[in-house]
Amino acid sequence: MLRRDWLRNISTGLGGLALHSLLASRAGAAVPCGGAGGGPFVPREALTGRVGHFAARAQRIIFLFMHGGPSHVDTFDYKPGLAEHDGQPLPFAKPRVQFSQTGNLLKSPWKFRQYGDCGAWVSDLFPHVGGCVDELTFVHSLHGSNEAHGGALLKINTGSDTFVRPSLGAWLSYGLGTENESLPSFVTINPTLGHGGVRNFGSAFLPPIHQATRIATSRSNGQTTASIANLTHAGNSSDVQRLQLQLLGQLDELRAADGAAAAAGGVGIPAGVDAELQARISSFELAFRMQTEAPRLFDLSGETEGTRRLYGMDDEPTGNFGTQCLLARRLSEAGVRFVQVSHAYWDQHSELRKDHTRLAAEVDRPIAGLLRDLKQRGLLQDTLVIWGAEFGRTPTAQGTDGRDHNPHAFTWWMAGGGVKSGFRYGASDEFGFYASENKVHVHDLHATILHLMGLDHEQLTYRYGGRDFRLTDVSGRVVDAIFA
C-alpha cells in the first residue's frame, strides 16, 4: 500500500473517526488567523500590509495583575470622607448582592500624599509608584458584575464570567500575530491556577497557538530563576527534534493533499480539524525555535548593576517580583506583544494593615523600576503598561481590620502606549463604594485596550458554533478621553 493510500484510508476509517471525534469537539469551525495561506501565527503586516484595523498607539502590553483585589481606597483612590466618618454607617444602601456582610465605614490605615506636577494622591503603600504619577492615567470608575474571585477574574481576563471564552492576550495574538517568530505573542508569568485556572490565559475556541505560554519563577539563595515547562526534550537532540518536525510537516502535506481529493468525493477530514492539526504542529515548531531564544532572554547575567538595583532584584522583599518585571521588559523588547505578570494574594478580609503593607513592599519598587527602565530605553511611548486587579475592596469594614470584595468601583492605572500622562478619569462616590462619574465597565476597558493596539473591538470577531464572538460580547465603548 502506498503512503497516500494509507493516509486516505486512515482518515476515512475507524482511526479517522476517532481523530475527528477528538479534535472536532475542540476545534469547532477554527480557521488559521492569518487567513488563506497565512498560517496561524504569521505577523498580520505580512498579509495585509498593516497591523490591526488602524494605526496603533501601542505596539505591546505589559499587564501587572494584582490577584485578589488591592483596596483602591487604600492605594490610589483617595477618600478623605472615610477618615471624617470613620466608624459611622454607610449613608446609602449597600449592594443587594454582597460576597460577605460588612459593617461601618473604615478609614484607611495609610496617609495619602500628592505627587508629581499633576498632584495625584497616592497612599504611603506606593511611594515609588507615586514618584511616577506624571506618567500615569488613573481610571477611578471601573466596575464589573461579579463579587467572587473566580467570576471576576474570568470577566477581567476573558470578558465573560459564565462561559469559556478566549482571553485578552489570545485575542490580541489572534488579531495581530507575532513580532518574533521565535517567541510566542502571549506570555504569562506566574499566573494563578485557581479562580478559573488556565481559562484566564487560554485560547478557548481560537486556534490553540494563541493561548499563553506560561513562565514559572522560583527564588533560592537570593536569586530568581525562570523556566518554561516541557520546552525541551531531554532524550532527543536538536537534530532529532528537527527531523521529527520535518516528518510531521511532510505527513501533514500528504494528508492535506489527499484530504482535498477525498473531500471532492464527499469524504475527508473537515477544515476545522485541519486548522487544529496545523495549530498543534505550529506549537511544536514554536517550542523548537524557543529552545534557542528563551534561554538568552532568561539569562540576566548581562544586566548592569544599576538595572538590578532599579528593579530591586538582589534585595528582599522585591527580588522575586523585580525579576519578573525585568523579564517582562526583556520579553516585550524581544517582540512579545502581551506579557502578563501576576502577583498574589491581595485578599485581605482581615489583617489589612499587615498584609497590604507586605504585598505593596514586594511590588512598589519593581513597578516603578519597570516604568523608569522602559522610559529611559525609549520603549514606554509605544508600550502600554497596565496595573489592576479583578475588583477593589469595600470602604466598609469586615471585622475590625479587613475589607470585602467590591466589583462596583475600583481603580486601574495605565502608562505609556498612547494614554495621557498625569491624568485622572472618572470617579467613585465620596466613600469609594460605587463608580459614579464617567463609569467604565469591563467591556469598555477591553474595547479601549484593543483600540490602543489598533484593533476595533466590533470587528475583531471569530465565528464558532454558528455565531460570531468577540471579546466585548455585544457591548463596550472606547474611552478615548484617556488618549494622548
N, C-alpha and C positions, 0 to 999 in steps of 0.2 A: 504493500500500500504506500502510495506517495504521501509526503508530509501534508500537501494541500488537501488530499482526500481525507486524511486522518483528522486534520483540523476542522474540515467541514462536517465530518461525521460527529465529532465530539461536541461541536457547537449545536447540533440539532438532536442529539441523542439524550440519554438519561443524564450524562455528565453535564451537557449544556443546560438542561432543565435545572439541575442543582445550582449551576453557576448563575443562571438567570434569577433563581429564587433568592440567592444570597445577595446579589448585587442590585437587582432592580428594586428591592424593598428599600435600599438606602440611596440609590442614585436618582430615583424619580425621573424627571424629564431633564436631567442635567445636561448642559452643553458647555463646551470649553469657553471660558470667559473671554478668551482672545478672539472669538469669532471664527469664521471659517478659515481653517489652515493656520490659525494663530497659536493654538495650544493654550493650556490653562494658566500659564504663568508668564506669558510674554509681556514686556512693557507695552502699555497702551499706545505710546507715541510711535512705536514701530508699525502699528496697524492703521492708526487714524491720523497721524501727523500732529497730534496734540495729546496732552494728558488731561483726562477728565472732560467735562462738558463745557468748561470755560476756563479762563485764566485763574490759576490757583494763587491764593495769598500765602499758603503754607505748602511746603513740599514734604513734610514729615511731622509726626506727632510723637511726643513723649507724654504718656499719661501716668501720673503719680497717684495711685489709687490707695486711699486710706481705708482699708476694710474695717467695718464695724460702725463707722459713723462718728467722726470727731464732732464735738459740740461747737456749732457755729457761733453761739452766744458766748463762748469762752475762747474763741480763736480770732475770727475776722469780722464778726458782725456785732459791733459794739452797741450795747443796750444799757445806757445809764439808768433807765427806768427800773431795771432789775435790782440795783442797789437801793434805789429810793423806796421800792415796795417789797423789799426782801421779807419773806415770811408771810406775806398777805395773799389772800386768794386771788386767782386769776380773775380779772373783772369782766371776762366774757366767756362764752361757752367753750369747753374743750371739744375735740372731735368726737363724733358719735361712735366711731370705731377707734379704739386705742390698743396698743400692744399690751400695756400694763397700766394700772392706775397710778396717778401721780398726785402729789399734794399741792402745797402753796408754792409761790414764786421763790426761786433760789438765786441769789446774786452770784456773780462769778467770783471764784477764789483768786482770780488774777487781775492785775491792773492792766488797763489799756493805755497805750501811748500813741501819739501821732508821729508818723514817719514820713520822710521824703518831702519833696516840693508839693506833692498832691495832698499831703496831710492825712493820709489814710490811717484809720485806727486799727492797731494790731495789739493783741494781748502779749503779756510777757512770756507766754509759751513759745512765741516765734520771733525772737529779736533779730535773728539772722535774716529770715524772710522779710521782716519789717524793713530791713535795710535795702530791700529790692522793690519796694512797693511802686516806685516810679516806673517800673517795667510791667506792672500787673494791671489787668482788668478784673475787678471783682464783680461777680454776679450774685447778688444777695437775695434773689427772689425765686430760686429754684423750688419746684415742688413735684412730688410724684404721687403714687397711688397705693403704695403697699407699706404696711407697718412692720413687716417681718423681713429679716435679713435676706432669706432665700429669694423671695419675690422681688425685693428692692434691688438686689444685685443683678438679677436677670433683667430687670427693667432698664437699669443703667447700662448694662453691657450688651443687651440684645434688643431692647425696645419692647419686650413682652415679658410679663411676669407670670404668664399662664401657659404659653406654648413654646415648643422648641423652635428657636429662630437663630439665624446666623448672628454672630457677634459683630460689634462695630468694626473691629480690626479685620474681620473676614470680609465685610462689605467693602472696606477700603482696598483690601488686596484684590478682590474681585473687580472693583471698578477701575483701579489704577495699575495693577500689575506690580512688578518689582523693578527696582532701580539697579539691582545687583543680582545677576543670575546665580551667583554662588551663595546667596543668602536668602532666607525667607523674607517676605514682605511684612510679616506679622510675628512679633516675638513677645512672649510674656515671661517676666522674671518673677519667680516665687509666687505664682498665683494661688489663691485659695482653692482647695479641693473640696471644701464644704460649701453649703449655701448655693447649690446649683452646680458645683463642681466644674467639670470640663465644658459644660454648656456655656459658661461665662466667657470662654475663649474659643468655642468651637465654630464650625462652619455650617452645621445643620444640613440643609439640603443644597447648599452651594458645593461645588467640587471640593473634595477634602484637602486639596493642596492649599486652600485658603485659611484653614484653621491655624491657630498659633503654634509656633514651635516653643516648647516650654524649656526654660533655663532654670536650673536649681542652683542655689548658692549655699555654701556651708562655711562656717568660721572656726578656725582652730589655730591656736598659738598666735593670735593677733593678726592672722591673715585670712582673707575671704577668697575662696575659690569657686569657680563657676563650671557647670557641666551640663551637657545635653544627653539624656538617656538614649541608649541604642543608636548613637550616631555612628559608631564604628563596629566592625565585626572582628572580634579578637582572633577568630580562627582563619580568616581569609585575608590575604594580602590585597593591596590596592589593585594589582594586576588581575587577580581572580575576580574581584568585585567589578572591574571594568568589563571583563569578559561576560559576566553574568548579566550586566545591564545591556550589553550588545545583543546577547541572546534574547533577552526579554523584548528588546526593540524589534528584532527580526521576527520573532514569533507574533508580535502584535501586528506588524505589517502584513504578514501572511494571513493572519486571522481577519484583518480588515479587508483585504482583497477578496478573500473567499466569502466573508460575510456579505460584502456588497453583491457578489454574484448570487449568493444564496437568497438574499433579500429580494432580488428580482424574481425569484421563483416562489416568494411568499414565506421563506424561512430565514433564519439567521438571528443574530443577537441584536436586540433593539439599540437604537442610537444612544439612549441614556446609559446603557451598560458600557458602550464604547467609551463614553466620557469618563465613567467611573474607573475603568481599567486604565485609561490614559492618565488620569489624575494620580492613580496609585503608582504607576511607573514613573511619573514626574516626581513624586515624592521620594522614590528611591534614588533617582538621579540627583535631586537636590541634596539629599543626605550625603551622597558620594562627593559632590563638589564642596560641601561644607566641611568635610574632614580636613581640608587644607585651610579654608578661610577661618573657621571658628576658632581653632587654637591660637591663631595670630591675634584675633580680637580679644580673646580671654587672657592673653599674656600681657599683664600690666607692668612688667618689669621695666619697660622703657619710659614709663610716665615719670615726669620730673618730681622732685621733692615738693616743689611749690604746688603742683596739681594734687598730689596726695594729701597735702596739708589743707588745701582748699576744700576737698570733699570729706576730710576727717577720716581717711581710710585707715590710718595706723593708730587711731585713738578709740577709746571706748567712751560712750556707747554708740558712736557714729560709724564705726568701721564697716559693719555689715551693710547698712543702707547706703553709706557713702560709696562703697564699691559697686553696688547695684546701680546707683545713679551714674557713676563713671562708665560702667558697661553700657548703659542706655545711651550715653553720649557717643561712645565708640561705635555702637551698632547703628545709630542714626547717621553718623558721619560716613559710615560704610555703605549706606543705601537702604537700610531697613525703614520702611515707611511708617510703621506703627509699633512702638515699643511701650508695653505696659509694665510698670514696676509697682508691685503691691507691698503694702506694709500693714501688719495686723498687731493688736486687735483692739480697735478703738470702740469698745462697747461697755462703757462704764455705767452700769446700773447702780453701782456703788463704788466707793473709793475713787471718785472722780479726780480729786486733787492729786492723789498719789500716782495713779496710772496715766492720766493725761500728761502730767509732768514728765514721767519716764518716757512715754512714747514720743512726745514732742522733742525731747532731748536727743532721741535717736535720729530724727529726720530733719530738724530745722537747719542745722549747718550744712548737711549734704544737699538739701534742696537749693539753698542759697548758692552753694558752690556750683551746682549744675547751671543755674541761671547765669552766674558770672562767667563760667567757663564757656558756655555757648555764645555769650555776647562777645567775649574777647577773641573768639575764633571766627566771628562773623556769621555764626550759624543761627543766632536767635531770631534774626529778621525773617527767616523762612522756616523756622522750626516752631511749631505750636506746642508749648508746654502747658499741661492741664493738671490741676490739683483738685481732688474732690473725693467724695465717698457716696455710698448708696442713699444716705439721708443724713439729717442733723440730729440734734437732741432737743428735748423739751426744755423750756425755761422754767418749768415747774419741777419740783424735787421728787425723786424716787428715794424713799428713805430719808436720810439726812445728808447724804453725800453722793448722790447719783442723779442721772437724768435718763429718761426713757427715749425710745426711738421717736423721731419726728420727721415724717416724709412731707409735711405740709409747708415747711420752709427750711432751706439750707443754703449754704454758700459754697460756690466753687470760685476759683480764680484761674485765669489764663494769662500767658505771656508770649510775646513774640508772634510769629506766624500771622501777621496781618491784623491783630487786635490793637486797640488803643492802649497807650501807656498811662499809668496813673489814673485810671478811670473806674468809676463805680456805676453799676447798672442795677436798677430795681431795688426793692427794699422789702423787708418783712415788717410786721406790725411793731408797736413800741416795745414789746417784750420778746419778739422773735418766734412766736408760735406759728403764724400763718404768713405766707407770701402775700403782700398787699399792693405793691406798686410795680407795674411792668412785669407781671408774673411770667415766668419761663418754665414751661413744662418740660419733662424729659424728652419728649418728641421734638420740641423746639430746640433743645440743646443739641440733639443729634443732627437736626437739619442744619444748624449753624456750623457745627464741626465739619460736616460734609461739604458745605458751601466753601468754607475756608480752604478745603483741599481741592476745590474746583469741581465738585460734584453736586448736581441738582438732585435733592433727595426724592423728588417726584419722578425723576427719570431713571434713577438707579434702581431698577427692578429686576426680578428673576421669576420666571414662570415655573411653578411647581404645583402639582396636584390640580391643574386646571385653572389656576388663577395667578395673577401677578402679585408678588410680595415685595415689600420694601422695608427698610429699617424703621421708618417712621409710620408704618401702617397706613392709615388713611388721614393722618393729621400732621401737625408740625409746621412751624413757621420759622423763617430765618431771622435771627435777631441781629439785623445789620447795624443797629445803633452802636454796637461794640466794635465795629470795624474801623481800622485806622484810615 
